[in-house]
Amino acid sequence: KNQVEQSPQSLIILEGKNCTLQCNYTVSPFSNLRWYKQDTGRGPVSLTIMTFSENTKSNGRYTATLDADTKQSSLHITASQLSDSASYICVVSDRGSTLGRLYFGRGTQLTVWP
Amino acid sequence: EADIYQTPRYLVIGTGKKITLECSQTMGHDKMYWYQQDPGMELHLIHYSYGVNSTEKGDLSSESTVSRIRTEHFPLTLESARPSHTSQYLCASSSPRTTNEKLFFGSGTQLSVL
């Protein structure tokens, strides 16, 4: 069964600290992996998209890594800010038609305290 | 900034009422989607469309219906709302002409059925 598992389920850090969120998947075949940020009560916003051949991609203070062999991805947030408080969702797409089938994780709820 | 809009943002209605959730995008995207999301859970695809006059059911069994008469408009209708329909509904759109077919989400409609 194709699945996307994220850890931890929730995380609290102090402003200015770094953190790393994990995503493990069993989706096969694999096309790409996306990280989204979802503020409370809003829709998800894309942070990064990585294909099979990419193992790292940055977007400002967000850096995503991908190990397609072990089927693991991480999202590293540097120098956290209060506005980083949100749910971070890992989404994996399988091959096939364009966009393929999307498999969503349940997200990691990050809270940044001052 | 995504140009995809959902109305209303919040809706509280009584059981048995008919409701329509609106979704519009100004990006000219062919593909549009409706997702349902409960707190702390993954997004579930309930309907999608690959273009005008094209609609398909998603993975999650839903008592809702959709229509796609115009490219920019993808409304979702519940003929008779029930408390089990209480959830957040997210509309999204994408285009195969964009790199890695990025998915853009609206801000969502939080529906509460009493």
Interface residues (C-beta under 8 A of the other chain):
Chain A: V4 Q9 N32 R34 G41 R42 G43 P44 V45 S46 I49 T51 I89 T98 L99 L102 F104 G105 R106 G107 Q109
Chain B: A2 Q6 K31 G40 M41 E42 L43 H44 L45 L90 C91 A92 S94 P96 N100 E101 K102 L103 F104 F105 G106 S107 G108 Q110
